[in-house]
Amino acid sequence: MNRRPRKKGNRVKRERRPLSGLLLHPFLLRAVFIIVVAAAVGLTGVYLYGRAADALVIRNIRVVGNKHFSDEEVVALLRIRRGESMLRISGRELSERVLESPWIRDVAVRKELPHTLIVRLREAEPLALLNRNGRLYILSRRGDILEELSETIAFLPVIRMDTLREDLLREALKVAAIVREEGFFSDEEVEIVAQRPEDMRLKVGGLTIMIGKGDYRKKLTRLVQLEGEMARRGIPAGYVDLRFARRVIIRPVKGRM
């Protein structure tokens, strides 16, 4: 067999660029320069931040708006120490720590450079005591339980409930607010017995006052007027029913008439 000779194609030889030429390419040099400058700036920033963090430390903590809490108690809620860096703490995180206490309604934490932390807060106002199954709790105006007590605080009305119902508690808190705001029975211990709204009653010393639901301010004002009349007539009342709009039922103390 005859074999035909293969034709060799024309091959174009490419010129190889030296590695030094690639390394000295303007684009590559510019990129390297930018990286070096960015790294230098970053390291400088980290260094300066560290120096500033060490210099801007907490030396003063000023608490504004506290009535029931002492300054030391508020600082304890922050869980920070004097000497910590101002730059390494978060105002939002500090606020969340303070709000963990049910006594605190609102709080704002502000840094006043170089060394002062200002904590401005608004506390919950205690309105009454809740007596539930023999245990006492301080209640705020909103009905939040602030803390448990081991003994009665004389200046707060006591709400006694066997079953904790939100609607019933809300009505009892309205009565407690009016008693405190208007100064009714200011020198005596007041107990608000809440079993049903229509049968709500107050116990003030030896006097039982049936107040029912609604018009609490009007009913208690009427009672004050009646007390003056009963005192003039020498009637020692032991029971007063204010639930009706056009009549008041008064029963004297047993054995005193």
CORBELZI-V671551 format. One record per residue. N is the residue number from 1. RES is the residue in one letter. PHI is phi as a letter, one per 30 degrees, with the letter a starting at -180 (none if undefined). OMEGA is omega in degrees with one decimal (999 if undefined). NEAR is the number of other ideal C-beta (glycine too) atoms within 10 Angstrom. Layout:
[[N | RES | PHI | OMEGA | NEAR] [N | RES | PHI | OMEGA | NEAR]]
This chain:
[[1 | M | none | 179.3 | 2] [2 | N | c | 177.6 | 3] [3 | R | c | 178.6 | 5] [4 | R | d | 179.4 | 5] [5 | P | d | 178.7 | 5] [6 | R | d | 178.4 | 6] [7 | K | d | 177.7 | 6] [8 | K | d | 179.2 | 6] [9 | G | d | 178.2 | 5] [10 | N | d | 178.6 | 5] [11 | R | c | 179.4 | 6] [12 | V | c | 179.7 | 4] [13 | K | d | 178.3 | 5] [14 | R | d | 178.9 | 6] [15 | E | d | 177.4 | 4] [16 | R | d | 178.3 | 7] [17 | R | d | 178.8 | 9] [18 | P | d | -179.2 | 8] [19 | L | d | 179.6 | 8] [20 | S | d | 179.4 | 7] [21 | G | d | 178.0 | 9] [22 | L | d | -178.7 | 9] [23 | L | d | -179.2 | 10] [24 | L | c | 179.6 | 10] [25 | H | d | -175.9 | 11] [26 | P | e | -178.9 | 7] [27 | F | d | -180.0 | 7] [28 | L | d | 178.7 | 11] [29 | L | d | 179.7 | 11] [30 | R | d | 179.4 | 10] [31 | A | d | 178.9 | 11] [32 | V | d | 179.4 | 11] [33 | F | d | -179.6 | 10] [34 | I | d | -179.9 | 10] [35 | I | d | -179.5 | 10] [36 | V | d | 179.8 | 10] [37 | V | d | 179.8 | 10] [38 | A | d | 179.2 | 10] [39 | A | d | 179.7 | 10] [40 | A | d | 179.3 | 10] [41 | V | d | 179.3 | 10] [42 | G | d | 179.1 | 10] [43 | L | d | 178.1 | 10] [44 | T | d | 179.0 | 10] [45 | G | d | 178.8 | 10] [46 | V | d | 179.6 | 10] [47 | Y | d | -178.3 | 10] [48 | L | d | 178.1 | 10] [49 | Y | d | 179.0 | 12] [50 | G | d | 178.9 | 12] [51 | R | d | -180.0 | 10] [52 | A | d | 179.7 | 14] [53 | A | d | 178.9 | 14] [54 | D | d | -176.9 | 11] [55 | A | d | -176.5 | 12] [56 | L | c | -177.4 | 16] [57 | V | c | -179.7 | 16] [58 | I | d | 175.5 | 19] [59 | R | c | -178.8 | 12] [60 | N | b | 173.7 | 10] [61 | I | b | -176.8 | 19] [62 | R | c | -178.5 | 12] [63 | V | c | -177.4 | 19] [64 | V | b | 173.6 | 13] [65 | G | j | -178.6 | 16] [66 | N | d | 177.8 | 17] [67 | K | c | -178.0 | 9] [68 | H | c | 179.7 | 12] [69 | F | c | 171.2 | 19] [70 | S | d | 177.4 | 10] [71 | D | e | -178.2 | 13] [72 | E | d | 179.0 | 9] [73 | E | d | 178.0 | 13] [74 | V | d | 177.5 | 22] [75 | V | d | 178.1 | 18] [76 | A | d | 177.6 | 13] [77 | L | d | 179.8 | 19] [78 | L | d | -178.4 | 20] [79 | R | h | 173.6 | 11] [80 | I | b | -179.9 | 17] [81 | R | b | 172.3 | 10] [82 | R | d | -176.6 | 12] [83 | G | j | 176.0 | 8] [84 | E | d | -176.7 | 13] [85 | S | d | 176.8 | 14] [86 | M | d | -175.4 | 19] [87 | L | d | -175.8 | 15] [88 | R | c | 177.8 | 12] [89 | I | c | -179.6 | 15] [90 | S | c | 178.2 | 9] [91 | G | d | 179.4 | 14] [92 | R | d | 179.6 | 8] [93 | E | d | 178.4 | 12] [94 | L | d | 178.5 | 20] [95 | S | d | 179.5 | 17] [96 | E | d | 178.5 | 12] [97 | R | d | -178.7 | 17] [98 | V | d | -178.1 | 22] [99 | L | d | 174.3 | 15] [100 | E | d | 177.6 | 9] [101 | S | d | 178.5 | 18] [102 | P | d | 178.3 | 13] [103 | W | d | -175.5 | 23] [104 | I | c | 179.0 | 21] [105 | R | d | -177.9 | 16] [106 | D | b | 178.2 | 13] [107 | V | a | 174.1 | 22] [108 | A | b | -179.3 | 15] [109 | V | c | -178.1 | 21] [110 | R | b | 176.8 | 12] [111 | K | c | 175.9 | 16] [112 | E | c | -175.4 | 11] [113 | L | d | 11.9 | 9] [114 | P | c | -167.3 | 12] [115 | H | b | -172.4 | 15] [116 | T | c | 174.9 | 14] [117 | L | c | -178.3 | 23] [118 | I | c | 179.4 | 14] [119 | V | c | -180.0 | 23] [120 | R | c | -173.0 | 14] [121 | L | b | 174.0 | 23] [122 | R | b | -175.8 | 14] [123 | E | d | 171.3 | 19] [124 | A | d | -178.6 | 19] [125 | E | c | 176.6 | 15] [126 | P | d | -176.4 | 18] [127 | L | c | -175.4 | 21] [128 | A | a | 172.6 | 26] [129 | L | c | 175.2 | 21] [130 | L | c | 175.3 | 23] [131 | N | c | -178.8 | 19] [132 | R | b | 179.7 | 16] [133 | N | h | 176.0 | 9] [134 | G | i | 178.8 | 6] [135 | R | c | -175.5 | 10] [136 | L | c | 178.4 | 17] [137 | Y | b | 172.9 | 16] [138 | I | d | 179.6 | 20] [139 | L | c | 173.1 | 22] [140 | S | d | 178.0 | 18] [141 | R | d | 179.7 | 15] [142 | R | d | -179.6 | 11] [143 | G | i | 177.4 | 16] [144 | D | d | 175.1 | 13] [145 | I | d | -177.7 | 12] [146 | L | d | 176.8 | 18] [147 | E | a | 177.7 | 11] [148 | E | c | -178.4 | 10] [149 | L | c | 176.0 | 15] [150 | S | c | 178.7 | 6] [151 | E | b | -176.4 | 6] [152 | T | d | 171.3 | 13] [153 | I | c | -168.5 | 14] [154 | A | d | -172.2 | 8] [155 | F | d | 179.2 | 10] [156 | L | c | 173.5 | 20] [157 | P | d | -178.6 | 25] [158 | V | c | 175.6 | 18] [159 | I | c | 179.8 | 27] [160 | R | c | -179.3 | 17] [161 | M | b | 174.8 | 17] [162 | D | d | 178.9 | 11] [163 | T | b | -176.8 | 10] [164 | L | d | 176.5 | 12] [165 | R | c | -175.2 | 15] [166 | E | d | -178.5 | 7] [167 | D | d | 179.3 | 8] [168 | L | d | 177.8 | 18] [169 | L | d | 179.4 | 19] [170 | R | d | 178.7 | 13] [171 | E | d | 179.4 | 21] [172 | A | d | 177.9 | 24] [173 | L | d | 176.0 | 22] [174 | K | d | 177.5 | 16] [175 | V | d | -179.6 | 25] [176 | A | d | -179.9 | 23] [177 | A | d | -179.5 | 17] [178 | I | d | 178.5 | 17] [179 | V | e | -178.2 | 23] [180 | R | d | -176.0 | 20] [181 | E | d | -176.9 | 10] [182 | E | d | 178.6 | 14] [183 | G | i | 175.8 | 8] [184 | F | d | 175.8 | 21] [185 | F | h | -173.1 | 19] [186 | S | d | -177.3 | 10] [187 | D | c | -174.9 | 7] [188 | E | b | 176.4 | 11] [189 | E | d | -176.5 | 15] [190 | V | c | 175.4 | 22] [191 | E | b | 177.8 | 17] [192 | I | c | -178.6 | 26] [193 | V | c | -175.4 | 19] [194 | A | c | 175.0 | 23] [195 | Q | c | 171.4 | 14] [196 | R | b | -177.8 | 11] [197 | P | e | -177.6 | 15] [198 | E | d | -179.7 | 10] [199 | D | c | -178.3 | 13] [200 | M | d | -177.9 | 24] [201 | R | b | 176.5 | 20] [202 | L | c | 172.3 | 24] [203 | K | c | -179.1 | 16] [204 | V | b | -173.9 | 17] [205 | G | i | 178.1 | 12] [206 | G | c | -176.5 | 12] [207 | L | c | 174.5 | 17] [208 | T | c | -177.2 | 17] [209 | I | c | 173.9 | 22] [210 | M | d | -174.1 | 19] [211 | I | c | 177.5 | 22] [212 | G | i | -176.8 | 18] [213 | K | c | 173.0 | 15] [214 | G | i | 178.9 | 13] [215 | D | h | -174.0 | 14] [216 | Y | d | -178.1 | 22] [217 | R | d | -179.8 | 15] [218 | K | d | -178.7 | 12] [219 | K | d | -178.7 | 21] [220 | L | d | 174.9 | 19] [221 | T | d | 176.4 | 14] [222 | R | d | 179.3 | 14] [223 | L | d | 179.3 | 21] [224 | V | e | 178.3 | 11] [225 | Q | d | 179.5 | 10] [226 | L | d | -179.8 | 16] [227 | E | d | 177.2 | 14] [228 | G | d | 179.3 | 9] [229 | E | d | 179.8 | 10] [230 | M | d | 178.6 | 16] [231 | A | d | 179.9 | 11] [232 | R | d | -179.1 | 8] [233 | R | d | 179.6 | 7] [234 | G | i | -179.6 | 8] [235 | I | c | 177.2 | 17] [236 | P | d | -175.1 | 14] [237 | A | d | 174.6 | 20] [238 | G | c | -177.7 | 17] [239 | Y | a | 176.5 | 16] [240 | V | b | 179.8 | 23] [241 | D | c | -177.2 | 16] [242 | L | c | -172.4 | 23] [243 | R | d | -174.9 | 19] [244 | F | c | -173.0 | 11] [245 | A | d | -171.4 | 9] [246 | R | c | 178.2 | 4] [247 | R | a | 177.2 | 8] [248 | V | b | 179.2 | 16] [249 | I | c | -179.3 | 11] [250 | I | b | 175.2 | 14] [251 | R | b | -178.7 | 13] [252 | P | d | 176.1 | 13] [253 | V | d | -178.8 | 13] [254 | K | d | 177.8 | 10] [255 | G | i | -178.6 | 7] [256 | R | c | -178.0 | 11] [257 | M | b | 999 | 11]]
